Amino acid sequence: MTVFRFRPTRRDTLKLAGAASLASLFAPAVHAQATTNVRFTLDWRFEGPSALFLTALEKGHFRAEGLNVTIDAASGSREGVTRVASGTYDIGFGDINSMIRFRDENPTVDLKANMIVYDRPPFSIVGRKSRGITTDVKSLEGKKFGAPAPDAAYAQWPIFKTVNKLDDSKMRFENVGFPVREPMLASGEVDAIFGFANSSYINLKSRGVPENDIVVLHMYDYGVELYGNAIMASPAFLAANRGAVAAFNRGLVKGIRDCIADQAAGARMVVARNDVARLETETERLKMTIDNYVLSPWVKANGIGGIDPARMATAIDQIGLTFTFKNKPKVEDVFISDLLPAAADRKVA
């Protein structure tokens, strides 16, 4: 058998040397472009509030932090928690109170929040004046409510009724599906519903319920000290990619600030991903979210993303009114703050 051996000529040697030089020249650029893939889940459909995240994505803030982020919709704020806890998604947006309960029910899953997005929760009771509902909590007694069993707002009823000393023995709570909640209130089948105000209020208006007939009782105005939705990472992803989680938070804060500054652009990003969404509706929903839940007085003073430890401790105490803790957590068990951007970078105008 004849064996052919390659004997490089001088021209071949120069070609190889040149190729090696080019490779070494571009190696740093290739390294600099290395990215971490992040599967991110929202808490709900692509509606107004998702603009906070879409802005960070579309403006390139995540990419600038070395992240390749994909964003998926979900069907409720609790689903964001379970998706991240299972590792199906790397990072997610979900109700921190549901996360705290989940931790207690699943003690082997060390799930923690690392950034607050809704400093005040959208948990609300939304009713109609024509059905006898007013901003006086006593008007709720004796009424009929549409209360989806998995709804995060309804889960806080034990807190709300305790701090407001309400007797619910004569109230009626009907377990209804999310899609029929607002239609039932619009048709007068129930007097009020539980839900996120930035969904229920807007949906009622879109169904023709007069604005002056809609009454919103934000639970945070009635002694409920809970935080709202937060960013959380799956324990496995956090352990392996702690820097990527911090990078995600940096990119998100920039996106939130940009979205606050140009809400119309954020709403357009939403309708581009949701064929049935209306620009006017999602613009209003986004504004309501920012004004009521994101830009709270505390956030204006302290910046986006952090917590007041004393308030969080009170929130944990109140969560204990909704179910019995097996092992009541401390503040540091449920929230880590060292992955947030510097305080100066989290300030909003």
Secondary structure, DSSP 8 states (H G I E B T S, - for coil): ---------HHHHHHHHHHHHHHHHHHHHHHHT--EEEEEE-SSSSSGGGHHHHHHHHTTHHHHTTEEEEEE--SSHHHHHHHHHHTSSSEEEEEHHHHHHHHHH-TT----EEEES-SS--EEEEEEGGGT--SSGGGGTT-EEE--TT-TTGGGHHHHHHHTT---TT-EEE---HHHHHHHHHHTSSSEEEEEHHHHHHHHHHTT--GGGEEEEEGGGGT-----EEEEE-HHHHHH-HHHHHHHHHHHHHHHHHHHH-HHHHHHHHHTT-TT--HHHHHHHHHHHIIIIIS-HHHHHH-SB---HHHHHHHHHHHTTTS--SS---HHHHB--TTS--GGGG---
